[in-house]
Amino acid sequence: MKEHSRPTGGMSVRLLLALCLGSGCSEGGIERSPGDVPIFHGMVDLEIGEIEGEDPYLFTRIESIVEDTRGRLIVADLQSHEIRVFGSEGDFLFRFGGQGEGPGELTQPCCLAFAPDGTLWVRERSRYSAFRLDDASAEYDRGVRIAHGAVGMVAPVTFDTEGRLVDIGPITTEGGPVVARLHHGSDGAVDTVFLADAEKQAVGTTTVERVIGESRTTFYVRQPFGALWIHAHGPGGAWAEAVTSEYSVTLHQPDGTVSRVEGPQVPGPRLGPSERERAQAAVDRDLQRFGLRDHPFGIPDRKPPIADIFFDRSDRLWVEKTSGEGDEMREADVYAGSALVARYRWPRRVSVASVPWVDESVLYGTTRDSLNVQRVARVRFEPGS
């Protein structure tokens, strides 16, 4: 199914943001208050996906969507082990990949990004593959093995200011596994940057050990709707990390400077009735699965105030706030450095998932209907009030 509608009227998003940033809305000691920033409203103008019909429009598990310089949509479909390319209006153009370990073949492709030289990089189950795209096909260019043991991990693909691939995954330390940025040099050397200590990364999680057969296995137990440690990685080398229980994000710039993004310290929304039912079901499953007398966390009264953090194509940081059960829109505060410069709202049914692609006027995500059919969704933003 391909649905189209075009937003009309209003000053362009690019122009309004240029006027704001160029006139010193958040520079020269003038800081916009949270209620004084430009607000942009998004609407879905394209969906791609069907419950039945032509094979290219039948998705299994969409993990990543990017747009190339021609406006084409490139979609990673994990369980079909392939990448599909669509025109700007949702028309299928071509596909490449297919399950396998040989050059040009793919195994569970999850995540996409364009390198500074224009090649499309695909994160797979245990490696990266790079392709050069032309009008109707993709040519395999080269590959790199992941530098950690997190086989099948979904994580953004990004590059540092030197053009090196940044491989995100856990490294074993004395304090436990710690997620790091692993920078791959052309000579094969890998530089490691740890994102936070093991204790912080384990917020909202505890472990339970059980013996299965003759092996002792460690399982992770999380609090339903509880606080989590999260991280985000920008296309220009910036990265950020936070704990969702507090509106406070640590922002790392490519030059090594570190700053804090602080928002209003208000509690998150209360759990709604159906959310509380889902939380109780999760607790009951944990109790039964692990043979526990009491759950290590239980069910919170409120959700954390932060839902997610991610970067757009201009390396601006988006802090998505947690929605209440009945809310129809998502909302994110957008920062240039540590200055709040805009606020964006878009339909709640559109999820940016684990690997967002967004700029000042377009956001790509996914939707699911009542039959659990997943679709590619494009949101266009217009200035609002």
N, C-alpha and C positions, 0 to 999 in steps of 0.2 A: 504494500500500500504506500502510495506517495501522496502526501498532502501538502498543498502550497497555499500560502497567503502572504502578501507583501505589506510591510508596515508603510504607512503614509504620513507625510507631513513632519514638521519639527526640524530643528537644527540638527545637523549630523553629529553623531557621537564623537567622531574624531575632532570636529571643529570645536565643539563645546569643551572637550577636555583640553584641547590646545589653548583655548582662551583662558581657561581656569589656571592651567599650569603656567602659561606664559605670563599671566598678569600677577603672579605671586600669591595665589589663593592660599598656599601653604608654605610660602618662602618668605625670606626677609623678616622673620619674626611674626608674621601674620599666620596664625593657625586656625583653620576652619573648625568650628564646633560641630559635633556630630549631627546637629539638626540643620546645618548650613551647607552641606556638601551637595553636589549635583546627584540627582537620583535618576536611574535608568531602569525602565521596565522592559522585560523580555516577553516575547510571544513565540510559540512554535510555528515556524513557517515551512518546515519540511520534516517528514518522517519517512523512513525507508524500512520496510519489513512486512512480511505477510505470514499468515498462519498456514496457507497452502498456495501453491502456484509455482511460478518459475523459480528454479533452484537458487539463483544468485540472491534472491530476496528472502530466502529462508535462512535465518541465522540460528546458530546453536548457542554461543556465548560470546557476546561482544565485549571486548576488554579495552579497546583503544580506538580512537577516531582522530585523524589529523586531516588538515587541509593543505594542499600543495599550492605552489605559486600560480597555478592555473585555475584554482578554485575547485579542484576535484576533491572528493571525499575518499579517504583511504581507511578501510575498516579491517581490524584484526579480529577474525572469528576463531576462537581458541579451539573448539572441539572439531572443526572441520579442517584445522591445520593449514589455513590459507589466508591470504590477504585479498580483499575485493576492492576494486576501484570503481567509483561512481562519478558521474558528472555532477555539476553544481545544482542541477534540478532533480537529482536522484536516479538518473538513468544509468543502468549497469554498463560499464565499459569493458573491463577485463579482470581477470584474477590471476594470482600466481602463488607458488608454494606447493602444498600437498605434503602429506605426512612422509617423513624420512629424515635421515641424517646426512644425506649427500649435499653437495653445493646446490643451492637454490631450493632445496626441500626445507620444510619447516615442521617442527614438533611443538604443538601448543603455543603458537605465537600470541603473546599477551599484550605487547606494549610497543608503541611506535614513536619515532621522532626523526626529524631531518637534521643531519649533521651540517656544520658550517659549509662543507663543500657540496651540499645539495643531495647527498646520498640518503636514502631512507634506511634507517636502522630498525631492526626488529628484534626485540628481546624474546627468546624462546625458552624452552624448559631448562636448558643447561648451557646456552650459548647465545651470541648475538650474530645476526646475519645482516649484511648491508647490500642494498640493491640500488641500481640506477634505473629510474623510470623514464620511458619515452611515451610516444602517443598511444601505443596499444600493447605494451608489454613491459616486463621488468627483467633486467639483466643482473645476475648475481655478481657482486663485486668482491667481497671478502667476508671473513668471519672471525669472531673472537670468543674464546671460552669464558664463561663467568669465572670470577676469581674467588668464589666463596661456595659454601655447600648448600645454599638454599635453592635446591632444584624446584622449579615450578613457581617461584615467588613472583608475584605481580608487583612491579615497581616502575616508576617513571624512567624513561630513557632520556639522558641529558648529556651535555658536554660542558667542559670548563672553558675558561677564557683562552686557553692554549689549543682548543679544539680536541682535547682528549676525551674519550668516552668515559663517562662516570657510571660505574657499575655499582648499584645499590644492593646491599645484602648483609647478612650477619657474619661476624667474625667471632670465633671462640676466644674468650678471655678468662682470666682467673675468676672474675665476678659473674661469669655466665656469657651467653651469646649477646653480642652488641651489634646493632645495625650500623653500618659505616658506608662512606662514599669511597669507592675504590677507583682511582684515576689511572686509566690504562695509557701508558706511553707508547710511542711508535716503536721503541726499542724493546718492548715487552715488560718494562718495569712497571710496577703498580704502587702508587702512593695511596696511603690509607688515612682517612679523616673520620674519626668516630663522632657520631651525631649527638650523643649524650651518654651518661654512665648507665650501667646495667640496671641499677635500682630505679632510675627514672623511666627507662624504657619499659620496665615491667609493671608500671602503675596499672592498677585495676586487674592484675593477673596474678594467679598463684599456680603452683604445680601440684600434681597428684601423681604418685608413682604406683604402678600396678604391675604385677607379674603376669605376662601372657606367654603361656607355654613355659619355656625355660629362660625367657628374657624379661628383664625389668624395663618397663617403658614409662616415659614421663609424658603426662598429659597436661595441657594448659586449661585452667578454669578461669572464666571471666565473669565479671558482674554484668548482668543484662542491663543495658542503658547506663552503664557505669562510666567512670572516667577512663580515658585511654591516652597514651603517649602517641602523638602523630608527627609526621614530618612531610615537607614539601620541597621540590627542587625546580628551580627556574631554568629557562632555556639559555640564559646568559651566565650561568655559574653561581647565582645566589641560591641559598637554601635556608630553610627555617624549621623550627621544631617547637612543640608546645605540649602541654597536658590539657585536655579538653575541659577540665573542671574549673579553669581560670582563664579569663580573657587576657592572656599575656603570652606573646609569641616572641621567641628569640630569633632574630633575623641576622644571617651571616652573609655579608657581601663578598664578591669575588676577591676584593683586595685585602680581605682578612678582617675588616672592621665588623664589629658586632653591636647591634642595637636592640632595643625592646619595642615591640608594638603593644601598647596598652589600650584596652577598651574599657567600657563601663563594667564595673564589677557587680553585675546583677546575677541572681540565680537563674538557672535554666528553667524551662517550662515544666510544669507538673506532668507526670505520666497520665495519659488518658485511660479510660476503661479498657479499651482493646489492647493498648500497650502494656497495661498491667497484667492482662491475661497472658500475653505473649511472654512477658518476663517470668510469670509464675510457671508457665510450661517449660521454659528454659531451665529454671531452677529444679523443677521436678525431674527433668531429663538428666541433669548433672548428678542429682542425688541417687538416681537409679543406676546410671552408667558407672559411677565410681564407688558405689556402696557407701555413701557418706551419710552420717547421722544429721549433720547440719551443713548448710551451704556456707562457704567461707565469706561470702559477701551479702547475700540476701538481695532484696529489691529496694532500690532507692525511691524516695518520694518524688524527686525531680531528676530530669535529664541534665547532663552537663551543658553549660551555655554555648560552647563551641561544638559545631558539628564536623568541620573540616577546614583545612587550609590548603591553598594551592596557588600557583603563579600563573599569570597570563603571558602572552607572547612578548609583552614589553617588560617583563620581570616585575610587574606590580604584584603585590601579595594580596590575595583574596582570603578573608576570614569569614567563612560561612557560619552563621549563627543557627542554633538548633531551633527547629520548628516545633510548634505545639501540634497535638494530634489532629486538630481540625483545621490547621492553617492550609491555605491553598497555594501559597507562594513561599519560595525560598528567598533568603536575603543574605547578602554578603557585603561587608565593609571592605573597601579597596584602598590599599596603601601604596604610595610611591615613597620608598624608604620607610621611615616611621611616621610619615604624614598622611592623615586620612584625606583622600582626594575624591572619593565617589562612593556611592552605595548602589548596588545592583539587586534587582528582584526578578525572579523568573518562576514559571510554574513548578510546583513541588513535584509533579510527576516526572520531571526531567532530572535524572541523577547524573552528576559528572563522573561518578564511579572513581576508580583508583588512579586513572591516568587522564586528567582533564586536558582539553584543548580549548582555549578561550582567548579572545582579544577584546578590545574595548567595545566592539559592536556585535560579535558573534560568539556563541558558546555551543559546543557539541557535547551531547550526552546520550543517554539511552532512556527509553520508556518501557514499561511493561503493562499489558492490559490484564483484564480479569482472567484470561486463559493463560497467563504467564508468557505470552509471546513478546519477545524482546525486539525493539526497533531502534535504529539510529534516529536521533532527534537533533534538529538544528534550531537554536533560539537566536532571534535577532533582537537587539536592544535599541530602544528609542528614548530620548530624553523625556522625563516625566516630572511629576511634582509630588 
